Structures are given as structure tokens and as C-alpha cells.
Amino acid sequence: MRQRVHRLFKPIRDVLRAHWDPIPGSPEDEYDSYVWGLIGRLERGEDDEAVARYLDQVVVDLMSLQAFHHRHLEIADKLRSVAAGVR
């Protein structure tokens, strides 16, 4: 399981960079600290609603930006799909 968690890092990071990216033009590693929280939620089997709420919380509480929950639900679905493809 530990190896799978490490294999998930880059694909999850790539989804965040391509589909989330609330701070355009930020350094490539800007969201790395959130990747681990997402991996944990996905590995625990949390649903898309819980993953989207986590993204909402990050955007609002840590970045002082507006959250778009419906968009975060779409991203949660993408994250789950990517995670399902990693063995």
C-alpha cells in the first residue's frame, strides 16, 4: 500500500495542476502539500463530496479565495478516476 501511495502522488498532482490550479502561474510544487491530504481521502474511500469539501476548505481557509463546490465535485471525480488506474 505504501508504494501505491507514492505512485499516486504525481498523477494526483497532475490533475490539480491541469484542472484545479486556483493560483494560475504558481510554481509546479505549489499544491504538493494538498496532494497528500487528497491521497489519504481517496485511499480511505471518502466520497466525492468529502474530497470536494476538502478542496473547498483549502481554497477558502488557506488561500482566501472563493470556492466553487460544483467544480470541486468534478475534480474529485477526476481524482478518483486517476487513483483507480494506479496499482
C-alpha positions as CSV (number, residue, x, y, z in Angstrom):
1,M,0.0,0.0,0.0
2,R,2.8,2.4,0.8
3,Q,4.2,2.0,-2.7
4,R,0.8,2.7,-4.2
5,V,0.5,5.9,-2.1
6,H,3.8,7.1,-3.6
7,R,2.8,6.1,-7.1
8,L,-0.4,8.2,-6.7
9,F,1.5,11.4,-6.0
10,K,2.4,12.5,-9.5
11,P,-1.0,11.6,-11.1
12,I,-2.9,13.5,-8.4
13,R,-0.5,16.4,-8.6
14,D,-1.0,16.5,-12.4
15,V,-4.8,16.6,-12.0
16,L,-4.5,19.5,-9.6
17,R,-2.2,21.4,-11.9
18,A,-4.4,20.7,-15.0
19,H,-7.9,21.0,-13.6
20,W,-7.8,22.9,-10.2
21,D,-4.9,25.4,-10.2
22,P,-6.6,28.2,-8.2
23,I,-3.4,30.3,-8.4
24,P,-2.5,30.4,-12.1
25,G,1.2,30.7,-12.8
26,S,2.2,29.3,-9.4
27,P,5.3,27.1,-9.1
28,E,4.8,23.5,-10.1
29,D,5.1,22.3,-6.5
30,E,2.7,24.9,-5.1
31,Y,-0.1,22.4,-4.3
32,D,2.1,19.5,-3.2
33,S,1.1,19.8,0.5
34,Y,-2.5,19.2,-0.5
35,V,-1.8,16.1,-2.6
36,W,-1.1,14.0,0.5
37,G,-4.5,15.0,2.0
38,L,-6.2,14.1,-1.2
39,I,-4.4,10.7,-1.4
40,G,-5.4,9.9,2.2
41,R,-9.1,10.7,1.5
42,L,-9.1,8.7,-1.7
43,E,-7.4,5.7,-0.1
44,R,-9.8,5.8,2.8
45,G,-12.7,5.6,0.3
46,E,-14.1,9.0,1.1
47,D,-16.8,10.0,-1.4
48,D,-16.6,12.9,-4.0
49,E,-18.5,15.2,-1.6
50,A,-15.8,14.8,1.1
51,V,-13.0,15.3,-1.4
52,A,-14.7,18.4,-2.8
53,R,-15.3,19.8,0.7
54,Y,-11.5,19.4,1.4
55,L,-10.7,21.4,-1.8
56,D,-13.3,24.0,-0.7
57,Q,-11.6,24.2,2.7
58,V,-8.2,24.6,1.1
59,V,-9.3,27.4,-1.2
60,V,-11.3,29.3,1.3
61,D,-9.3,28.8,4.6
62,L,-5.8,28.6,3.3
63,M,-5.9,30.7,0.1
64,S,-8.6,33.2,1.0
65,L,-10.3,32.6,-2.4
66,Q,-13.8,31.7,-3.4
67,A,-14.7,28.0,-3.6
68,F,-16.7,26.6,-6.5
69,H,-18.1,23.5,-5.0
70,H,-19.6,22.2,-8.2
71,R,-16.2,22.5,-9.9
72,H,-14.6,20.7,-7.0
73,L,-17.0,17.8,-7.3
74,E,-15.9,17.4,-11.0
75,I,-12.3,17.5,-9.9
76,A,-13.0,14.9,-7.2
77,D,-14.4,12.6,-9.9
78,K,-11.2,13.1,-12.0
79,L,-9.0,12.4,-9.0
80,R,-11.0,9.2,-8.2
81,S,-10.6,8.0,-11.8
82,V,-6.9,8.7,-11.8
83,A,-6.4,6.9,-8.5
84,A,-8.4,3.9,-9.7
85,G,-5.9,3.5,-12.6
86,V,-2.9,3.3,-10.3
87,R,-1.9,-0.1,-8.9
